[in-house]
């Protein structure tokens, strides 16, 4: 253990609080994403009291930076906290999340829910049996642009929303080959489970999370396994194609209840310009926006006067979606808000991802199992 003196075990009675400044919080997984969350916790005024990581260098770095206790064993951390943010590689989500839920801790779990559907189901079961609040890290829901689109949908400005075109495509953006991101055993997949999880959640969120019935898709590995993979920059170090056994792109068509549909394109690498464009099509109008840049246009037509088409540009400042996500998580705890569908919706996303992989393997449309 590094950092300040160890805190005593906090009883369930003490955990009850009405102010997020009293919610003592720890982080499991002290790499880049863990530190990213830590910075926002500090800014939000939530007490960061400790962290856990299996790697000694990550623990010592985190302890020096934030002057908190750090642990190799998450059980010791859990003795000291009311809430935990889990940012580990996907395979380890289940162990840390289930143990937290069994202690009735509040859990903010980075996406995806897990590396496999079976593991995701066990996390969802544990969350259902816990009194702790839970949220999965779908931070894009909190962007100002998405909030405006959601508001327009709720006001029925778009009419009945029937289809979403969801694109999250990089031209050359494979994470470091050989890192856990590119190893199926740990990540559970490649571009589809990394980027597709965001795109699928956001599309379903804007459709109102209808029941998903079937999926047809293809997951491809065309670039990451190539010795001649050309790129200008890469997040992480490149260990070469020997450390790459996942998909680097996926294309899919997802069918939901009442004939609502999603067309999905995701890629870490592909020979086309990058795009993060979403098009939300409704019977009265459509909203087209860039997920990362925030550009938003409403497209409609009218026969009031001469027939005409209307393209209305909407400008809004960009916001820090992870900070907004954290604020929403802690507000739910403070308000004791029981209406939390985050885990169930994340499980739906996991089922869709699993169905796309099964469809790709079988060459057929497959049912999305419940």
MONORFEN-V975207 format. One line per field, one symbol per residue. phi: phi as a letter, one per 40 degrees, with the letter a starting at -180 (. if undefined). psi: psi as a letter, one per 20 degrees, with the letter a starting at -180 (. if undefined). burial: + if it has 9 or more other C-alpha atoms within 8 Angstrom, else -. Layout:
phi->???
psi->???
burial->???
This chain:
phi->.bhcccccdbccccccabaccbccbbbbhbcccccdccdcccccgcccbiabaccccccccccccbfbcbbcbccccccbbcaabbbcdddcdcdccccccccgccbbbcccdacacccccccccccccbcccbabccccdccdcccccccccccgccgccbabcbbabbcaaccdchccdbbddccgibdcccccccccdccccccgfcccbaababbbbbbcccdcdbacaacgcccgcccbbbcbaababbbbdfgcbbbbbbacaacaccabcbbbcbcbabbbaccccgdbbbbababcgcdabbbbcbbaccbccccccdcccccccccfcccbbdccccccdcccccccccccccgbcbcccb
psi->prbrqqqqpprhghhpqjpiijnpqrponkbghghghghhgghijpooirrpqhphhhghgggghilrqqqhphhgghhjrhqqpokrqghjggghgghghhjkqppopqqrgaiqhgghhhghghhhiqiqqqqqmmhhhjqhghhgggghghikhibophqpoopnpqgokpropirhhjohhghiadhgighhhgggghghghikmrppgrqprppqnighjphjopqhqporqojrihkokrqirqpqppprqkkqrpppoqqhpqmrqqqkppooprihrqppqphhhippppprqqjobqprqpoopppqqqrohhghggghghhhggiloimojgghhhhgghhggghgghgghijrpqqoq.
burial->-++------+----+-+--+-+++++++++--+++-++-+++---++++++++----+++-+++--++++++++--++++++++++++++++++-+++-+++-++++++++++++++-++++++-++--+-++++++++++++++++-++-++---+++-+++++++++++++++++++-++++-++++++++++++++++++++++----++++++++-+-+++--------+----+++-+++++++++++++++--+++++++++++----+++++++++++++++++--++++++++--------+-------+--+++++++-++++++-----+-++-++++++++++++++++----++-+--
